[in-house]
Amino acid sequence: MRWSEIDSQVCSVARALSVVGDNWTLLILRDCFLGVSRFDQFQKSLGVTRHRLADRLSKLVESGVLEKKPYQERPLRYEYKLTEMGKALYPVMVGLAQWGDDWLADKDGAPIVYKHKGCGKITRLQLVCSDCGEPVTARSISPLLGPGVKRKLKRGESLEGDMDQAPVLNR
């Protein structure tokens, strides 16, 4: 399978990576969550070429993660704001940052910590069961085939190539 075909897989991770899996994209999103919204600000923060940055921003707008809004008429300039779809990536970004803090930080520690506005305490993202509230780990979850696969199977569609990881579902 080619990377350009990853969005057609019957796999939510593959489809998500087709939107946010390119070089620079997650760093652009990091900057968005830190308040960056203008092209020149992204370029200064990231040091990425204008061409690459324009390409990544365009793809994020096209996919619905960012929206492009004019902030100046002469010359015409735009800013990039997270859509609801983009804002929904926040737990992913915080989780990735925490993983980096836990496994890759240098001796100085985490570069950013997260303060909960409600209680004023430094907090960490925690995955919990939406029904009972218990913490969730890879060992406390049993992945099952969802409606997206079941419907395709019912229609007799082939999942060859998409379900290379199916044995994981049977652990």
Secondary structure, DSSP 8 states (H G I E B T S, - for coil): --GGGGGGSS-HHHHHHHHH-STTHHHHHHHHHTT--BHHHHHHHH---HHHHHHHHHHHHHTTSEEEEEEETTTTEEEEEE-HHHHTTHHHHHHHHHHHHHHH--TT--S--EE-TTT--EE----B-TTT--B--GGG------HHHHHHHHTT---TTT-TTGGGGG-
